[in-house]
Amino acid sequence: MEKEVLALIVLALQAVHTGAVIYLSRRLSAYFGLRRRMALILVSLATLFGYTGIMVFTNAYSALSTILYAFAGILLGFLLYLGMGVVLADLL
């Protein structure tokens, strides 16, 4: 029972995340005049790099991995604030 509930929660979070990426890419394509497909690819790749960079380079010690970890964290923060700003602008 607990595993099924956890699986449903993870599935719901993935659905919300996918919806947020699609929504943000459509708004960015409208704001900056990009093609929708190009905006979707850019936002998806940025999100993918952010998550994998945080996961992979968390305990790394080299200078390059530290730079990539910091860039991934900054990129995720930028996407988060960009998404909140777009939602706020649409609600106003």
Secondary structure as UniProt FT lines:
FT   HELIX           2..32
FT   HELIX           36..56
FT   TURN            58..59
FT   HELIX           63..91
//
